Amino acid sequence: MNELLGNDPDANWEMISPHLDAALGKLEEADRDALMLRYFERKSAREMAIILGTSEDAAQKRVTRAVERLREFFSKRRVAIGAGGLITLISANAVQSAPAGLAATISTAVLAGTAVQASTLITATKTIAMTTLQKSIIVAALASVAGTGIYAAHQNAEFTGRIESLQQQQAPLTAQIQELNQERDDATNQLAGLAAENAQLESNSNENELLRLRAQVTRLENQGNDPTALAAKTLIDKVNRLKQRLAETPGANIPEMKLLTDEDWLQAANCELDTDLDYRKALAALRTDAESKVVPILKSALQAYLKANNQQFPANISQLEPYLTSPIDDAILDRWEVAPPSTVPNIGVGSEGIITEKAAIDEIFDSRVAIGADGYGTSDFLTAEAEPYLGQVYKAYVAANNGLQPANVSDMLPYATTPEQRNAVQKMILKNSK
C-alpha cells in the first residue's frame, strides 16, 4: 500500500490538499486539460484523444506527465508523495468540485473543440456532480485501498453528522407522533359518541337524523386514509417488523440497544425493509446508534483516567470504571477492550492505545469506534480485513489497464486471483450494494 501513497506513508494530506490548486496552476495548459478530462470529466483514453485531437497513447502519456510534474511540485516543498497517492488525492478533490485555478486556466483550444465538449467542460469547471454510487465507490475502493486518512476522515464526518442529524430530527418527529396520536384519539372518541347516538336514534326510528349521523361516521372512518396518518401508521408498522426481526435473530442484539429511544427506532425503520440485506443494514444502523450513546461516557472516563495517571493509558477497560460519569452495565463494558492503535487503522486518535469494540456482529455493515487520548473516530470491521487484498487487486487492475483506475469495485473482481482477494472484493461489493 505504501507504493499507492508515495514514499512517505505519514504524508500530511490535510497540508497537501489546500495547495493542490496552486500546483495545478503551475502546469502547462495541455497538461491541465489532460488532468481535467481524465480525473474531473472521467473521460476514457479514447474520449480524451478525440477531444485533444491526438492519439490515445499520447493522451494517456500527457496525463502521466502531468501527474509527475505535480508530484515534483510537492517534492520541492519537502512533501513526499507517490504518483498513485497523488492520483487518489486528485480523485478525492473531484468528488466535490474542480479547483478554482483549473477552472480559470482551461485551454481555449480544448473548449473550442465542439459545442457539446465545450458545454461539458464549462459545466465541469463550475461543479463536478457525482452520484451517490460514485461517491461510495471512491470512498470504498480508492480511500480504503490507498490506506490514507481520507477514508477515516470521511467516516468520522459521517458518524458525527449522523449523530447531529438524529438529534435534530428527534424533536419534530416526537411532536408529529404526539399530534397524530391526539387526532386519532379525538376521532375515536367522536366515532364512539356518534355510534351511541346512532343506536339511540335507530331505536327511536328517527330516519333523517340517523342518515346524517351515518354520513358523519363514514367521514370520520375515511379520515384513516389521510396521507399523514397513513405514513405514520406505515412507519410504526416497520418499527414493529424490525423489532420482530431482532427478536427472531437474537445474535444481532447487543446490550447497548436497551439505550435506544423510540425516535431511534423510528429513524432506523425509515428505509426499505423488503429483503434480508435491508434488515441487516437497518440493524447495523441501530447498533451504531446504540454504541454512540456509550462513546461520550467512555471518552470522558478515559480523559479523567489519563489526567489522574500522568497520561498513562489504561491496560484494561475495567480501570475506567471509577471514572465513569454515568453507570454502564457490565454486559456493555464486556463488549469493549483496550487495544493497540493498529487494530483500527487510519484513525489517528492516539499512539498509546485505543478503546474499541472487541468484535463485530455483522463484519460487513457494522461500524467500529476507536477512542484514544486525542479524541475518537470511526471506521468499520471490513476495512482492516480487506484493505491489504484490495490494494493487491487494485494494482493488478491498474497495471492491466494502462494506468486507468476502476470505475467501481465490481470492475476489480476479474483481477482477484486468490480466494482471499476474491472474498475481500465480494464483501466490498456487498457493502456498497443498494
DOGU-649034 format. One record per residue (C-alpha): residue number from 0; x, y, z. Coordinates in steps of 0.02 Angstrom, whole numbers, m for minus. Last residue first. Layout:
# DOGU-649034
{NUM; {X; Y; Z}}
...
This chain:
# DOGU-649034
{433; {m1413; m35; m128}}
{432; {m1248; m127; m138}}
{431; {m1092; m43; m67}}
{430; {m1062; m169; 72}}
{429; {m1098; m314; m47}}
{428; {m965; m254; m170}}
{427; {m842; m234; m25}}
{426; {m878; m412; 30}}
{425; {m852; m477; m147}}
{424; {m685; m384; m161}}
{423; {m619; m456; 3}}
{422; {m676; m634; m37}}
{421; {m598; m627; m210}}
{420; {m432; m569; m137}}
{419; {m430; m702; m2}}
{418; {m476; m839; m127}}
{417; {m330; m785; m238}}
{416; {m327; m712; m414}}
{415; {m433; m555; m395}}
{414; {m414; m467; m564}}
{413; {m588; m519; m626}}
{412; {m663; m436; m468}}
{411; {m588; m263; m496}}
{410; {m731; m198; m605}}
{409; {m850; m240; m460}}
{408; {m769; m105; m354}}
{407; {m818; 36; m471}}
{406; {m744; 145; m608}}
{405; {m577; 55; m593}}
{404; {m423; 167; m618}}
{403; {m329; 183; m782}}
{402; {m140; 154; m777}}
{401; {m130; 61; m942}}
{400; {m271; m60; m898}}
{399; {m178; m216; m842}}
{398; {m64; m124; m721}}
{397; {m210; m27; m649}}
{396; {m310; m187; m619}}
{395; {m164; m279; m538}}
{394; {m130; m129; m425}}
{393; {m311; m128; m368}}
{392; {m311; m315; m336}}
{391; {m161; m301; m220}}
{390; {m233; m150; m129}}
{389; {m399; m238; m107}}
{388; {m307; m383; m26}}
{387; {m220; m272; 103}}
{386; {m380; m171; 138}}
{385; {m500; m318; 164}}
{384; {m478; m362; 347}}
{383; {m440; m190; 420}}
{382; {m577; m110; 314}}
{381; {m713; m239; 350}}
{380; {m726; m200; 535}}
{379; {m777; m21; 505}}
{378; {m704; 152; 531}}
{377; {m749; 277; 663}}
{376; {m661; 415; 759}}
{375; {m619; 469; 936}}
{374; {m519; 601; 1026}}
{373; {m332; 631; 1054}}
{372; {m308; 511; 1201}}
{371; {m397; 375; 1106}}
{370; {m571; 308; 1066}}
{369; {m590; 198; 910}}
{368; {m766; 155; 853}}
{367; {m812; 19; 728}}
{366; {m960; 24; 608}}
{365; {m1055; m136; 569}}
{364; {m1104; m173; 388}}
{363; {m983; m308; 329}}
{362; {m925; m387; 492}}
{361; {m1102; m404; 559}}
{360; {m1096; m430; 748}}
{359; {m920; m362; 752}}
{358; {m790; m400; 886}}
{357; {m698; m325; 1034}}
{356; {m769; m149; 1017}}
{355; {m640; m10; 1037}}
{354; {m534; 84; 1163}}
{353; {m369; 142; 1091}}
{352; {m185; 136; 1133}}
{351; {m26; 235; 1155}}
{350; {m19; 320; 985}}
{349; {m183; 415; 990}}
{348; {m336; 459; 886}}
{347; {m257; 426; 716}}
{346; {m399; 334; 629}}
{345; {m303; 255; 484}}
{344; {m305; 78; 553}}
{343; {m421; 8; 688}}
{342; {m319; m129; 773}}
{341; {m161; m31; 732}}
{340; {m197; 82; 881}}
{339; {m162; m64; 1000}}
{338; {m313; m124; 1101}}
{337; {m408; m84; 1262}}
{336; {m574; m176; 1258}}
{335; {m761; m155; 1236}}
{334; {m901; m286; 1231}}
{333; {m878; m328; 1416}}
{332; {m916; m146; 1458}}
{331; {m1093; m169; 1393}}
{330; {m1129; m327; 1493}}
{329; {m1052; m244; 1645}}
{328; {m1189; m114; 1638}}
{327; {m1131; 67; 1624}}
{326; {m1151; 194; 1764}}
{325; {m1140; 377; 1714}}
{324; {m990; 491; 1745}}
{323; {m873; 341; 1731}}
{322; {m705; 375; 1815}}
{321; {m706; 232; 1941}}
{320; {m749; 111; 1797}}
{319; {m603; 161; 1685}}
{318; {m483; 30; 1753}}
{317; {m605; m106; 1700}}
{316; {m565; m70; 1517}}
{315; {m389; m141; 1526}}
{314; {m209; m79; 1523}}
{313; {m255; 103; 1546}}
{312; {m150; 235; 1452}}
{311; {m27; 331; 1560}}
{310; {m59; 518; 1540}}
{309; {7; 554; 1716}}
{308; {m121; 441; 1797}}
{307; {m258; 561; 1856}}
{306; {m265; 656; 1692}}
{305; {m263; 496; 1591}}
{304; {m406; 424; 1695}}
{303; {m513; 581; 1676}}
{302; {m485; 582; 1488}}
{301; {m530; 397; 1478}}
{300; {m689; 421; 1580}}
{299; {m747; 563; 1466}}
{298; {m716; 457; 1310}}
{297; {m806; 307; 1387}}
{296; {m960; 413; 1427}}
{295; {m958; 500; 1258}}
{294; {m946; 331; 1167}}
{293; {m1091; 245; 1258}}
{292; {m1233; 334; 1168}}
{291; {m1144; 310; 1000}}
{290; {m1148; 123; 1032}}
{289; {m1338; 122; 1021}}
{288; {m1342; 224; 860}}
{287; {m1212; 110; 780}}
{286; {m1310; m44; 835}}
{285; {m1468; 29; 759}}
{284; {m1377; 63; 595}}
{283; {m1319; m119; 593}}
{282; {m1499; m174; 620}}
{281; {m1556; m70; 471}}
{280; {m1416; m136; 359}}
{279; {m1452; m317; 403}}
{278; {m1640; m289; 380}}
{277; {m1616; m219; 205}}
{276; {m1500; m364; 161}}
{275; {m1635; m488; 215}}
{274; {m1750; m404; 90}}
{273; {m1901; m288; 90}}
{272; {m1868; m167; 231}}
{271; {m1839; m4; 137}}
{270; {m1796; 141; 250}}
{269; {m1867; 244; 394}}
{268; {m1853; 97; 514}}
{267; {m1688; 160; 586}}
{266; {m1762; 332; 618}}
{265; {m1918; 263; 701}}
{264; {m1811; 151; 811}}
{263; {m1700; 295; 865}}
{262; {m1855; 403; 898}}
{261; {m1925; 268; 1013}}
{260; {m1763; 279; 1113}}
{259; {m1613; 162; 1111}}
{258; {m1520; 129; 1275}}
{257; {m1579; m53; 1277}}
{256; {m1480; m72; 1116}}
{255; {m1315; m57; 1210}}
{254; {m1333; m239; 1267}}
{253; {m1309; m300; 1087}}
{252; {m1435; m389; 975}}
{251; {m1398; m469; 806}}
{250; {m1371; m640; 886}}
{249; {m1551; m631; 947}}
{248; {m1613; m658; 769}}
{247; {m1802; m688; 784}}
{246; {m1819; m550; 914}}
{245; {m1720; m432; 802}}
{244; {m1836; m475; 656}}
{243; {m1987; m437; 765}}
{242; {m1913; m270; 817}}
{241; {m1888; m226; 634}}
{240; {m2066; m278; 592}}
{239; {m2134; m174; 735}}
{238; {m2033; m23; 677}}
{237; {m2099; m52; 500}}
{236; {m2279; m49; 566}}
{235; {m2243; 114; 656}}
{234; {m2178; 188; 493}}
{233; {m2332; 130; 396}}
{232; {m2451; 202; 528}}
{231; {m2361; 368; 523}}
{230; {m2369; 373; 333}}
{229; {m2554; 325; 335}}
{228; {m2594; 465; 458}}
{227; {m2503; 591; 352}}
{226; {m2583; 528; 192}}
{225; {m2762; 535; 265}}
{224; {m2847; 368; 231}}
{223; {m2899; 349; 415}}
{222; {m3001; 506; 389}}
{221; {m3119; 395; 292}}
{220; {m3187; 325; 456}}
{219; {m3229; 501; 512}}
{218; {m3324; 536; 351}}
{217; {m3419; 371; 364}}
{216; {m3471; 413; 542}}
{215; {m3531; 583; 483}}
{214; {m3635; 503; 345}}
{213; {m3710; 382; 472}}
{212; {m3752; 528; 584}}
{211; {m3846; 618; 448}}
{210; {m3940; 460; 396}}
{209; {m3994; 427; 576}}
{208; {m4053; 606; 597}}
{207; {m4167; 585; 447}}
{206; {m4227; 411; 500}}
{205; {m4279; 448; 677}}
{204; {m4342; 272; 715}}
{203; {m4323; 299; 904}}
{202; {m4220; 138; 924}}
{201; {m4116; 188; 774}}
{200; {m4090; 358; 853}}
{199; {m4017; 280; 1010}}
{198; {m3900; 165; 914}}
{197; {m3841; 310; 807}}
{196; {m3813; 418; 960}}
{195; {m3701; 283; 1032}}
{194; {m3609; 265; 866}}
{193; {m3589; 452; 858}}
{192; {m3508; 455; 1029}}
{191; {m3390; 311; 987}}
{190; {m3341; 392; 823}}
{189; {m3308; 558; 908}}
{188; {m3199; 474; 1038}}
{187; {m3102; 378; 905}}
{186; {m3078; 536; 802}}
{185; {m3011; 629; 953}}
{184; {m2895; 484; 998}}
{183; {m2826; 476; 820}}
{182; {m2800; 663; 814}}
{181; {m2706; 655; 979}}
{180; {m2598; 511; 918}}
{179; {m2559; 608; 759}}
{178; {m2508; 761; 861}}
{177; {m2399; 657; 977}}
{176; {m2316; 573; 827}}
{175; {m2281; 741; 747}}
{174; {m2208; 813; 906}}
{173; {m2092; 664; 925}}
{172; {m2034; 681; 745}}
{171; {m2005; 868; 765}}
{170; {m1895; 842; 920}}
{169; {m1797; 688; 864}}
{168; {m1743; 753; 695}}
{167; {m1609; 871; 758}}
{166; {m1532; 739; 872}}
{165; {m1532; 612; 732}}
{164; {m1447; 734; 614}}
{163; {m1312; 777; 743}}
{162; {m1274; 592; 773}}
{161; {m1271; 556; 586}}
{160; {m1158; 704; 552}}
{159; {m1032; 642; 681}}
{158; {m1028; 468; 603}}
{157; {m1017; 536; 426}}
{156; {m878; 655; 475}}
{155; {m781; 513; 556}}
{154; {m810; 400; 405}}
{153; {m746; 534; 286}}
{152; {m596; 572; 396}}
{151; {m556; 386; 408}}
{150; {m565; 364; 220}}
{149; {m456; 517; 187}}
{148; {m330; 466; 321}}
{147; {m242; 358; 193}}
{146; {m250; 170; 161}}
{145; {m246; 191; m26}}
{144; {m360; 41; m49}}
{143; {m486; 105; 79}}
{142; {m483; 276; 0}}
{141; {m496; 208; m177}}
{140; {m625; 70; m171}}
{139; {m738; 118; m26}}
{138; {m729; 308; m32}}
{137; {m723; 318; m222}}
{136; {m858; 186; m245}}
{135; {m975; 268; m119}}
{134; {m954; 436; m206}}
{133; {m992; 354; m373}}
{132; {m1148; 268; m302}}
{131; {m1212; 432; m228}}
{130; {m1198; 512; m398}}
{129; {m1067; 641; m440}}
{128; {m1081; 825; m479}}
{127; {m924; 914; m538}}
{126; {m969; 1096; m509}}
{125; {m912; 1251; m601}}
{124; {m765; 1185; m702}}
{123; {m869; 1035; m755}}
{122; {m1007; 1142; m830}}
{121; {m877; 1230; m937}}
{120; {m804; 1062; m989}}
{119; {m972; 988; m1042}}
{118; {m1027; 1143; m1135}}
{117; {m862; 1147; m1228}}
{116; {m874; 962; m1274}}
{115; {m1054; 978; m1339}}
{114; {m1017; 1132; m1441}}
{113; {m862; 1054; m1516}}
{112; {m673; 1079; m1496}}
{111; {m660; 1264; m1449}}
{110; {m650; 1224; m1263}}
{109; {m495; 1120; m1298}}
{108; {m406; 1265; m1386}}
{107; {m465; 1385; m1252}}
{106; {m357; 1289; m1130}}
{105; {m428; 1280; m955}}
{104; {m345; 1414; m847}}
{103; {m481; 1482; m734}}
{102; {m567; 1316; m696}}
{101; {m400; 1237; m652}}
{100; {m358; 1378; m535}}
{99; {m526; 1363; m448}}
{98; {m506; 1177; m414}}
{97; {m648; 1070; m488}}
{96; {m784; 1024; m363}}
{95; {m832; 897; m229}}
{94; {m792; 720; m286}}
{93; {m650; 788; m398}}
{92; {m547; 829; m245}}
{91; {m547; 644; m196}}
{90; {m493; 598; m373}}
{89; {m346; 721; m363}}
{88; {m294; 648; m194}}
{87; {m304; 468; m260}}
{86; {m197; 517; m410}}
{85; {m70; 594; m289}}
{84; {m62; 430; m191}}
{83; {m28; 333; m351}}
{82; {108; 456; m405}}
{81; {195; 442; m238}}
{80; {203; 582; m110}}
{79; {349; 664; m20}}
{78; {314; 841; 40}}
{77; {479; 933; 51}}
{76; {415; 1082; m47}}
{75; {515; 1030; m199}}
{74; {429; 860; m184}}
{73; {258; 944; m193}}
{72; {296; 1020; m365}}
{71; {384; 860; m420}}
{70; {224; 762; m385}}
{69; {126; 887; m488}}
{68; {251; 865; m629}}
{67; {232; 675; m619}}
{66; {41; 689; m626}}
{65; {52; 800; m781}}
{64; {171; 679; m868}}
{63; {55; 532; m834}}
{62; {m95; 628; m902}}
{61; {4; 678; m1060}}
{60; {58; 497; m1081}}
{59; {m126; 445; m1081}}
{58; {m168; 572; m1217}}
{57; {m17; 520; m1321}}
{56; {m67; 337; m1312}}
{55; {m247; 376; m1359}}
{54; {m189; 478; m1509}}
{53; {m215; 666; m1526}}
{52; {m351; 794; m1559}}
{51; {m375; 839; m1376}}
{50; {m561; 798; m1379}}
{49; {m542; 638; m1481}}
{48; {m391; 578; m1382}}
{47; {m477; 610; m1216}}
{46; {m628; 508; m1272}}
{45; {m515; 362; m1320}}
{44; {m416; 371; m1157}}
{43; {m579; 367; m1061}}
{42; {m653; 527; m989}}
{41; {m680; 547; m803}}
{40; {m732; 732; m825}}
{39; {m636; 778; m666}}
{38; {m499; 646; m667}}
{37; {m463; 614; m850}}
{36; {m531; 767; m941}}
{35; {m467; 893; m815}}
{34; {m298; 807; m797}}
{33; {m275; 812; m987}}
{32; {m327; 994; m998}}
{31; {m206; 1039; m858}}
{30; {m65; 954; m952}}
{29; {m103; 1045; m1114}}
{28; {m116; 1211; m1023}}
{27; {54; 1192; m943}}
{26; {56; 1156; m758}}
{25; {96; 1283; m622}}
{24; {m89; 1320; m590}}
{23; {m115; 1137; m545}}
{22; {8; 1157; m401}}
{21; {m82; 1312; m340}}
{20; {m249; 1219; m340}}
{19; {m172; 1071; m249}}
{18; {m109; 1183; m110}}
{17; {m260; 1155; 5}}
{16; {m244; 965; m20}}
{15; {m62; 945; 32}}
{14; {m73; 1002; 214}}
{13; {m229; 898; 251}}
{12; {m144; 752; 166}}
{11; {1; 756; 290}}
{10; {110; 617; 222}}
{9; {126; 475; 351}}
{8; {150; 341; 217}}
{7; {300; 440; 149}}
{6; {367; 369; m12}}
{5; {202; 380; m104}}
{4; {27; 328; m57}}
{3; {m1; 189; m183}}
{2; {176; 123; m161}}
{1; {147; 119; 26}}
{0; {0; 0; 0}}
